Amino acid sequence: MRVNGLEAAVRVGGAVVVVAAALLAALLESFLVPTYIGGVAVPLAGALAFAGNLGLAALGVWWTRGRWIVVLTALAWFAVVLAASMPSGAGSLVIASGFNGYALLLAGTAGIAVSLWRYFRPRASGRSRPAADPPAPPNASPTLPKESRP
C-alpha cells in the first residue's frame, strides 16, 4: 500500500515528535529522581517512566502506523538515562544509585519491555480453525437436505 506525500510527512513528523518526547521525558524523569517528601524517598520518576514509556509507544504506533517506532523511543530513552547515570568529569551524577534511581531504571525498562511485548509478540494466524469445529467432508453440501444429495 502506497501512501501519498501528506500522509508520509505526517508519519515522519509523528516519529520525530514521539522520539523528541521520549528524550524530554527521560531528561525530566532523570531530574525527578531525588524526590523526597518529608524525608521519605518517593519513586515519582519511576512511575512516570513506566507510564510514559507505555504511552509514548502507543502514541508512536498510532501516529506512524508502524511498530518499529517503539524501538526508536526505547533507544532514545535509554540513551538519556544511561548518559545521566554516568558521572561527569567533575564527579557530578544526575541519577544516583539509590532507591529512586533503581526505581527509575527498573520501571522505565519494564515499561519498554511491556510495550515491546505488546507490539512485537507473535500472533496466531487468522486462518486457523477452532478445535471444536471438525472439517466438513469434501462432497457434503450443507445447504441441501439429505434426501436430495446424489
Contacts in CASP RR format, 6 or more apart in sequence:
PFRMAT RR
TARGET T0000
AUTHOR 0000-0000-0000
METHOD contacts of the structure
MODEL  1
MRVNGLEAAVRVGGAVVVVAAALLAALLESFLVPTYIGGVAVPLAGALAF
AGNLGLAALGVWWTRGRWIVVLTALAWFAVVLAASMPSGAGSLVIASGFN
GYALLLAGTAGIAVSLWRYFRPRASGRSRPAADPPAPPNASPTLPKESRP
3 11 0 8 1.000
10 63 0 8 1.000
11 63 0 8 1.000
11 64 0 8 1.000
11 65 0 8 1.000
14 60 0 8 1.000
14 63 0 8 1.000
14 64 0 8 1.000
15 60 0 8 1.000
15 63 0 8 1.000
15 64 0 8 1.000
15 69 0 8 1.000
15 72 0 8 1.000
17 63 0 8 1.000
18 56 0 8 1.000
18 59 0 8 1.000
18 60 0 8 1.000
18 63 0 8 1.000
18 64 0 8 1.000
18 69 0 8 1.000
18 72 0 8 1.000
18 73 0 8 1.000
19 69 0 8 1.000
19 72 0 8 1.000
19 73 0 8 1.000
19 76 0 8 1.000
21 56 0 8 1.000
21 59 0 8 1.000
22 53 0 8 1.000
22 56 0 8 1.000
22 72 0 8 1.000
22 73 0 8 1.000
22 74 0 8 1.000
22 76 0 8 1.000
22 77 0 8 1.000
23 76 0 8 1.000
23 77 0 8 1.000
23 79 0 8 1.000
23 80 0 8 1.000
25 48 0 8 1.000
25 49 0 8 1.000
25 52 0 8 1.000
25 53 0 8 1.000
25 56 0 8 1.000
25 77 0 8 1.000
26 49 0 8 1.000
26 76 0 8 1.000
26 77 0 8 1.000
26 79 0 8 1.000
26 80 0 8 1.000
26 81 0 8 1.000
26 84 0 8 1.000
27 80 0 8 1.000
27 84 0 8 1.000
28 48 0 8 1.000
29 45 0 8 1.000
29 46 0 8 1.000
29 48 0 8 1.000
29 49 0 8 1.000
29 81 0 8 1.000
29 104 0 8 1.000
30 45 0 8 1.000
30 80 0 8 1.000
30 81 0 8 1.000
30 84 0 8 1.000
30 94 0 8 1.000
30 95 0 8 1.000
30 104 0 8 1.000
31 94 0 8 1.000
32 44 0 8 1.000
32 45 0 8 1.000
32 48 0 8 1.000
33 45 0 8 1.000
33 94 0 8 1.000
33 95 0 8 1.000
33 96 0 8 1.000
33 100 0 8 1.000
33 101 0 8 1.000
33 104 0 8 1.000
34 96 0 8 1.000
34 100 0 8 1.000
35 41 0 8 1.000
35 42 0 8 1.000
35 43 0 8 1.000
35 44 0 8 1.000
35 45 0 8 1.000
35 100 0 8 1.000
36 42 0 8 1.000
41 99 0 8 1.000
41 100 0 8 1.000
42 100 0 8 1.000
43 99 0 8 1.000
43 100 0 8 1.000
43 103 0 8 1.000
43 104 0 8 1.000
43 107 0 8 1.000
45 100 0 8 1.000
45 101 0 8 1.000
45 103 0 8 1.000
45 104 0 8 1.000
46 100 0 8 1.000
46 103 0 8 1.000
46 104 0 8 1.000
46 106 0 8 1.000
46 107 0 8 1.000
46 108 0 8 1.000
47 107 0 8 1.000
49 77 0 8 1.000
49 104 0 8 1.000
49 107 0 8 1.000
49 108 0 8 1.000
49 111 0 8 1.000
50 107 0 8 1.000
50 108 0 8 1.000
50 110 0 8 1.000
50 111 0 8 1.000
52 111 0 8 1.000
53 73 0 8 1.000
53 74 0 8 1.000
53 77 0 8 1.000
53 108 0 8 1.000
53 111 0 8 1.000
53 112 0 8 1.000
53 115 0 8 1.000
54 111 0 8 1.000
54 114 0 8 1.000
54 115 0 8 1.000
55 115 0 8 1.000
56 73 0 8 1.000
57 69 0 8 1.000
57 70 0 8 1.000
57 73 0 8 1.000
57 74 0 8 1.000
57 112 0 8 1.000
57 115 0 8 1.000
57 116 0 8 1.000
57 118 0 8 1.000
57 119 0 8 1.000
58 115 0 8 1.000
60 66 0 8 1.000
60 69 0 8 1.000
60 70 0 8 1.000
60 73 0 8 1.000
61 67 0 8 1.000
61 69 0 8 1.000
61 70 0 8 1.000
61 119 0 8 1.000
63 69 0 8 1.000
67 119 0 8 1.000
67 120 0 8 1.000
70 112 0 8 1.000
70 115 0 8 1.000
70 116 0 8 1.000
70 119 0 8 1.000
70 120 0 8 1.000
71 116 0 8 1.000
73 112 0 8 1.000
74 112 0 8 1.000
74 115 0 8 1.000
74 116 0 8 1.000
77 108 0 8 1.000
77 112 0 8 1.000
78 112 0 8 1.000
81 95 0 8 1.000
81 104 0 8 1.000
81 105 0 8 1.000
81 108 0 8 1.000
84 94 0 8 1.000
84 95 0 8 1.000
85 93 0 8 1.000
85 94 0 8 1.000
85 95 0 8 1.000
85 105 0 8 1.000
86 93 0 8 1.000
87 93 0 8 1.000
95 101 0 8 1.000
95 104 0 8 1.000
95 105 0 8 1.000
129 135 0 8 1.000
136 142 0 8 1.000
140 149 0 8 1.000
141 149 0 8 1.000
END
